[in-house]
Amino acid sequence: MADKEIVGTVVGITNPREFYFTITPGKVQLQELVAIDAFKIDSSGEKRDETMRVWAKVVDIERINPLFPEEAAQELSYQRMSAFDTVISMSREMITAKCKALGVEDERGELQPLTYPLQPASSVYIPPQNDVENLISVNVEEHRKLTIGHLRSRENFKVRIDGHSIVARHLAVLATTGAGKTVTVRKIIEELMQKNYPILIFDPHSDYIGLKDTFSNRVDVYYPMIYLSEEYDSEVIAYIAGLSGETPSAPQENLIKGLLDIYRNGQNFIDGFIRPVAQRVYNLNIETHHFYALLELLTTLQTLSEGNEWKTKILPEINKISRRVAQNLDSSGNPVGRMLYKAADTYKSMKNANKFGRTGQLQLPKPSEIGTLIGTHVEEGKTSILSLEGYTDEVRQSIIASLLKKLLDLRVDGKIKRFLTVIEEAHTIIPAISEGKVIPSLPVLKQIATEGRKYGMGLILISQRPSRVDSTILSQCNSFIILKIINPADQKYIRDVVESIGEDEAQILPDLAVGEALITGQCVRFPMLVKIEQPKSKGRHEEEDFIKEFANVGTS
Amino acid sequence: MSDIRDRVRSEPDIFLRLTQNSMAVAKSIRENFVENTLELAGKLRENLESNSLDGLTIKKLANNQNRRITASFIDGGVGEADIFFRVPLIVRGGIFRIKEGERDLEKRETFEFFPVLIGDLEGGEKFGNDYSSVIRIIIELCSILRVLHDSKYQDVNLIMLHGPLLYRLSAYTDHWFFENDIDIMTQTSGELVQEFREDCKSCTVYKDSWCGIWKEQKKVRANCFISFLLNKAIKESPAKNIDLVGVVERASATEISRDIFEKMLHLDADLSIKFLGRSVDNYSNDAEKIVKSANFTDSLIFSIVLNAGEYLSFYAAKERYSGFSGPLEGFGKRLPRVSYTYLKSVDNTMSIRVEFPKDSDKDGQKDALLKVYEYSRLLPNYAFPVGLDIADKFAKVPGWLLEAYRKYIMFNFGRLALDKELDQQELQKILMFYYLHQRDFMLRPKS
């Protein structure tokens, strides 16, 4: 035992699940990994000379001064005196740690369940660094290890998590604002980038743009474009709903689909009947003028419907392309027109907002070329960031839904490589459904979450309000990184959803410091408290000091 | 008097004790007992304030605090194990030294304890009820000497003992120890015994020849040794500038009450009618009867009479020097003189008795009393110096140790039986005794 750092002695009643030990003051912290060498017991119940190492985790620490009566504390408070100025003893504190047994280390370094209680009076020690690091990531092949930080209690004990379980089985990163979610995810992304793993990031606040600054050759940043001409009808309707803030009724949806039919299949009709009478403001070009072009088509049709040739000449031509227009133009023309107008204007202003800081960004490829985001070859190992800054949640949902549906199709067909998708602000993209509200991104993400392993599409979901994230999708996550969580509803939700988190661990969530995380699930062998290492890249806004620019004016 | 009545009504603990006492007094005086007691307390206070009781007065503590000192608190404890019946097994003395204001915990506090297993002692009246008490007194006095002699206690200004400085030793006259027992208790190698023997040479209480037999048999009388230790401590403490004080909580003594009630009877004969239902017969006897019939104690009386922060002027102890008879008659003069007072530190609590060596420095006594008061106010519900409470907890023999010792004894009992050192009949008797004691239905005796 000479080379081991003894930090306490087992006391009281022990059982195979937990035990207590009195600690050497200051030597043990919460969530510390400790070990006890216990004698092996053979089948006849006799002690053998061999010892086995039992690993345990400190889940609670209690400190009591049995020589400090409570009544004295009350009097000290009233008299505003320090205990040091009295004869109250301060030196005889008893510090006791509660431990959860993690298991017995076998010959292969695996942990087996403890089946016999530890002997009271056993010495508890901090195992050497290598042993701890091996325990944390034993049996994880080197190429799968992602260095994420160090044990909170030991700065030199590195923590390497299993990257495969993240890219294959999904990870949720949950924390309150400012606790370090994005920094944590950037660290994971950087580690995965070193392995050349393809990553697609939906970035609503430009928190990941810094990756481009640090790894310029490996990262592309895109700004979104809506290609209505190539979108599925349902996507277009979702865009209109999201941008206009109105949910189209069934006849209204049919009218929109009819308009799209005309654009896709009736170019001759447009050229022959519409273009001559249209006001030519938007040139009826849906590829460049999106919703305005749809609006122009609709208003021109409405104008024509009042003319003499409508029933005899124009309507039969339209019906050849789509019967949906004739059936719904009268009843739904005006509301659809209003929706298209609002959608067009909102999209225009959002595009302007998205332009902010767009230097060096690429236009999102057309749906037909969307596979370039991921790449078709292993060596491409690309990270693509889609900047969604400036867009409302509804539009983001539509953009993400549209993109992921197409990528899922490509992935199913084997046309692109496996990749990892990062969803920031998951509570806005895959919210727990409110009654009557259609969330376009929910079905596709549900499919990826449940079948993602099959397709090689992993997810990292990030949220500051876990209780507002769709529980089906969240429960599909097999790994969790949980940073500081204050909201009691979120804490409870996490306890309910995350099976691998214990009551003791849940209790410390509100007390975590920035950058400290509880990692649990398949990416680690047991839940552990980790101080996340700073990534190389910076977030766009995190280092800026807004006041500094103004504060020094006139002082020099 | 109305002040006392109003105050006692707002002190529920004391009022409750008075009411309890009233339930035990004769029916004829029960009805007005509380009222009469409060009236008595009021008159007593008046007489004390007017200095009408032979110099006894009420004094108020002058608060000149902020004087930081190093204090040592000493207490002993007896650990009893429940085997067939409760048996004292271990006696432990503890010293808690603390330097007020010191932030460095290493320098601030020192704990030391001295355990003695009764089984290690060979002499003495082990089956006497107070055997362990005698050992405890010796260990406590040795702890005082430890503080006086050991260099690690050189900064100590005050030694505070949990209990009286001087016990009523006439109760312990039968107890004795072998010299080896004394060495075990004092953790010395004969030096203290040798010093004691030297001191005995000046003793005129026993005849030389009689003590010589004790010396030849290497035996030491407990009373003599206690007296020696206490005299030594009282003699040496002034040289070290250390104040020595004993603090007694829940004191049951009635010495002062009997004394002043006798004086009060001379001043107010109606007192006898109110408490005894008749006129005065014999002043001294009637004072004692009032105390006994009303279940008064000095502590209760001064809890009523004194306000918080007040104490009684020092009273020279008398009774503890009497009660010795036969060849021990006159032993009282070997004992050091002590005086004591009652101090009420906090409202609604019983007054505590504080004892000093009678001839110690008067300023030192006042300083020490002020510290007792100051430390007692940190424990308002107990009104007892908190340092002694800490020493008490520290000196207490832990339950797990007693339990372990109990199991050890039971193990040896079993081994004894297995080794056939007990015959079957003896074994059955012991087992039956044990079963009866356990009161277990499954182990009930056969009819």
Interface residues (C-beta under 8 A of the other chain):
Chain A: P66 L67 P69 E71 A72 Q74 E75 L76 F84 D85 T86 V87 I88 S89 M90 S91 R92
Chain B: R68 A71 F73 F96 I98 E100 G101 E102 R103 L105 E106 R108 E109 F111 Y375 R377 L378 L379 P380 N381 Y382 P385 V386 G387 D389 I390 K393 F394
